Amino acid sequence: MNGLLCTYVCEFCNLNEVETEAHFMFICPFYERLQMQYLPYLNEKTECDKWNAIFGNHGLIKKTAIYITETLKKRANCVYV
């Protein structure tokens, strides 16, 4: 390992942000409909509180898994320009 950190700007939105886990889960407008459908309980929480909520509740873990599955389907169907 050479100590370099690879980062990638999100290709699915125009926020020009690195596609971190938090960006993918909570921020990216490309997934806004799915975020509202599966993760609406996280809207008013801090990032740390969001992760704690997800991993602290079995029901939320299941909804999060469905969210991730649906976002990956959406990404797979996206046509690059």
C-alpha positions as CSV (number, residue, x, y, z in Angstrom):
1,M,0.0,0.0,0.0
2,N,1.4,3.4,-1.0
3,G,-0.6,5.5,1.6
4,L,-2.6,7.2,-1.1
5,L,-6.3,7.6,-0.5
6,C,-8.5,7.2,-3.6
7,T,-11.5,9.4,-3.8
8,Y,-14.1,9.7,-6.4
9,V,-16.5,12.6,-7.1
10,C,-20.1,11.3,-7.3
11,E,-21.1,10.8,-10.9
12,F,-24.8,10.7,-10.2
13,C,-25.4,14.3,-8.9
14,N,-24.1,17.8,-9.5
15,L,-23.0,18.5,-5.9
16,N,-19.3,17.9,-6.9
17,E,-18.8,16.0,-3.6
18,V,-16.7,12.9,-3.0
19,E,-19.0,9.9,-3.0
20,T,-18.5,8.8,0.6
21,E,-20.7,6.4,2.4
22,A,-22.6,9.4,4.0
23,H,-23.0,11.0,0.6
24,F,-24.4,7.8,-0.9
25,M,-26.7,7.1,2.1
26,F,-28.0,10.5,3.1
27,I,-27.0,13.4,0.8
28,C,-27.0,12.5,-2.9
29,P,-30.0,14.0,-4.6
30,F,-29.9,11.2,-7.2
31,Y,-31.3,8.9,-4.5
32,E,-33.7,11.4,-2.9
33,R,-36.9,9.5,-3.7
34,L,-35.4,6.3,-2.3
35,Q,-34.0,8.1,0.8
36,M,-37.5,9.5,1.5
37,Q,-39.1,6.1,1.0
38,Y,-36.7,4.0,3.1
39,L,-34.8,6.4,5.3
40,P,-37.2,9.3,6.1
41,Y,-36.7,8.9,9.9
42,L,-33.1,10.2,9.4
43,N,-33.9,13.6,7.9
44,E,-33.4,15.7,11.0
45,K,-30.5,13.8,12.6
46,T,-26.7,14.5,12.6
47,E,-24.6,12.1,10.5
48,C,-23.4,10.3,13.7
49,D,-27.0,9.9,14.9
50,K,-28.1,8.5,11.5
51,W,-25.5,5.8,11.7
52,N,-26.3,5.0,15.3
53,A,-30.0,4.8,14.4
54,I,-29.4,2.4,11.5
55,F,-27.1,0.0,13.4
56,G,-29.0,0.2,16.7
57,N,-32.3,-1.1,15.4
58,H,-33.0,-4.4,13.5
59,G,-36.0,-2.9,11.6
60,L,-33.9,0.0,10.4
61,I,-31.1,-2.3,9.3
62,K,-33.6,-4.2,7.1
63,K,-34.9,-0.9,5.6
64,T,-31.4,0.3,5.0
65,A,-30.5,-3.0,3.2
66,I,-33.6,-2.5,0.9
67,Y,-32.5,1.1,0.3
68,I,-29.0,0.0,-0.7
69,T,-30.4,-2.8,-3.0
70,E,-32.7,-0.3,-4.7
71,T,-30.0,2.4,-5.1
72,L,-27.7,-0.2,-6.7
73,K,-30.4,-1.1,-9.1
74,K,-30.9,2.5,-10.0
75,R,-27.2,3.0,-10.6
76,A,-27.1,-0.1,-12.8
77,N,-29.9,1.3,-14.9
78,C,-28.3,4.8,-15.2
79,V,-27.0,5.7,-18.7
80,Y,-23.7,7.5,-18.7
81,V,-23.4,10.5,-21.0
